[in-house]
Amino acid sequence: MESTTCLAIRHPIPQARIHYVLFPKHDIKNIASLGPDDIPYVVGCFAMVRELVQRDKLEKYVVFTNGPGMQEIAYLHFHLTAQ
């Protein structure tokens, strides 16, 4: 799924039955480095989470991001997982 502010893909190595990764389309290193210009992109990703939850009829799900020491890629991204 893609919008002007966010891209969502299925995780290549899923850790749950449903596992999406969502990337804001703006150069953001991590949540601690967010600035005013980044807000529309983060909000756009959460809007896309809502779309995926509704489309896939998810009732029990988790949305999370990892900090710099826990990221495999040095770019802010969000995970949406569900069983």
C-alpha positions as CSV (number, residue, x, y, z in Angstrom):
1,M,0.0,0.0,0.0
2,E,1.3,3.5,-0.8
3,S,0.2,7.1,-0.2
4,T,2.0,10.4,-0.8
5,T,3.4,10.2,2.8
6,C,3.9,6.5,3.6
7,L,4.8,3.1,2.1
8,A,3.7,-0.2,3.6
9,I,5.1,-3.6,2.7
10,R,4.8,-7.1,4.1
11,H,7.8,-7.8,6.3
12,P,10.2,-10.1,4.3
13,I,10.8,-12.2,7.5
14,P,7.5,-11.9,9.4
15,Q,7.4,-12.5,13.1
16,A,3.6,-12.9,13.2
17,R,0.9,-14.1,10.8
18,I,0.3,-10.5,9.7
19,H,3.5,-8.3,9.7
20,Y,3.7,-5.0,7.8
21,V,6.4,-2.5,7.9
22,L,5.5,1.2,7.2
23,F,8.0,3.8,6.1
24,P,7.4,7.5,6.2
25,K,8.4,9.1,2.9
26,H,10.7,11.6,4.6
27,D,14.2,11.2,5.8
28,I,13.7,10.6,9.5
29,K,16.4,8.6,11.4
30,N,14.3,7.7,14.5
31,I,11.4,8.9,16.7
32,A,13.7,11.1,18.8
33,S,14.8,13.1,15.8
34,L,11.2,14.1,14.8
35,G,10.8,17.7,13.7
36,P,7.8,19.8,12.7
37,D,8.3,18.9,9.0
38,D,8.1,15.2,9.8
39,I,4.7,15.2,11.4
40,P,2.5,14.8,8.2
41,Y,4.6,11.8,7.3
42,V,4.2,10.1,10.7
43,V,0.5,10.9,10.8
44,G,0.2,9.5,7.2
45,C,1.7,6.2,8.4
46,F,-0.8,6.0,11.3
47,A,-3.6,6.7,8.8
48,M,-2.3,3.8,6.7
49,V,-2.2,1.6,9.8
50,R,-5.9,2.4,10.2
51,E,-6.5,1.4,6.6
52,L,-4.7,-1.9,7.0
53,V,-6.4,-2.7,10.2
54,Q,-9.8,-2.1,8.6
55,R,-9.0,-3.8,5.4
56,D,-7.6,-6.9,7.0
57,K,-10.3,-6.8,9.8
58,L,-7.7,-7.0,12.5
59,E,-9.0,-7.0,16.1
60,K,-5.9,-7.8,18.1
61,Y,-2.8,-6.0,16.8
62,V,0.4,-4.2,17.8
63,V,2.0,-1.1,16.3
64,F,5.6,-0.3,17.3
65,T,8.9,1.3,16.3
66,N,12.4,0.5,17.5
67,G,15.0,2.9,18.8
68,P,18.4,3.5,17.1
69,G,20.1,0.6,18.9
70,M,17.4,-1.8,18.0
71,Q,16.9,-0.9,14.3
72,E,18.3,-3.1,11.5
73,I,17.9,-0.1,9.2
74,A,18.7,3.5,10.3
75,Y,15.4,4.9,9.2
76,L,12.2,5.5,11.1
77,H,9.7,2.7,10.4
78,F,6.7,1.2,12.1
79,H,5.7,-2.4,12.5
80,L,2.0,-3.6,12.4
81,T,1.7,-7.2,13.7
82,A,-1.3,-9.4,14.4
83,Q,-1.9,-13.1,15.0
